[in-house]
Amino acid sequence: MSTTAHLNIPLSFNQIIDLIKQLPKTQQKKLVSLIQDQDEFVLSTSQIALLDKRSKTPVENCISANESVKLLKKKYDL
């Protein structure tokens, strides 16, 4: 007899962030590190269209991936 239960609960991005904030800081940092280490990203058609539009943005109006991560960590206190 299995004692495992699986739940599929749709959560918004902000709800997920709120859940992550409840984790101890060490687990938050580990989670961020695991996400950053992901090699595969699957993009939707709308995401590809947005990236295509943004690729036409002048370079001086863009920030680096590292700077993006820093800003997200600061914004969500990670």
N, C-alpha and C positions, 0 to 999 in steps of 0.2 A: 504494500500500500504506500503510495507516494504522499509525502507531506508538503509538497511544493505547490504553490498557487501562482498563477500568472495573471496579471491584471494589465489591461490596455486602457490607460487613462490619458485622454488627450490633454496636453498642457500647453499653455502659451509660453513663449520665450521668457517672458517676465516671471511666470510661475516657476519655470525651471531655475532661473537665476535665484529666486527666493529660496528654493530648496537647496541649491548649492551653498548659499550663504549660511545655511544652518549646519553645514559640515564643519568640522574642525579645520583650522587654517592649513594644517599639513595635508589633509585629504583634498582640500580645495586646490592646493598647489599641485598635487599629484594628478588630479583630474585635468587641470589646465595643461600640464605637461603631456599627458596622454593624448589630449585633443591636438596639441601642436605637433605631436609625432606622427599623426595619421598621414599615410601616404596617398590614400585614395579620397578623392572628392567627386561626387556625382552631382553634376549641375543640371538644373531644369532648363527648359527652353527659354523661360523668362529670365533666368539668371545669366544664361549665355548672351541673350540680347542686351541685358544691362551691362555686362562686361564689355561687349562690343561697343556700346555707346560710350562707356567710360574710357575705353582705350583711345578714343579720339580726344580725350581731355588733355590739355597741355601738361607736360611733365611737371612744370613748376606748381601746378595746382594739386598734385598728388602727394601722398605720404607713403613711406615704406611699410612693408608688412610688419617689421619690428616695431615701428612707431605705432601702427594700428593696434598691435597686441598690448603695448604699454598703455595706450589710451583706454582700451577695453578693461584692462586690469584695474586701472585707476577708477574708471567709471563704476565698475561693479565690485570694487574693494576686494580684489583677489590677489 
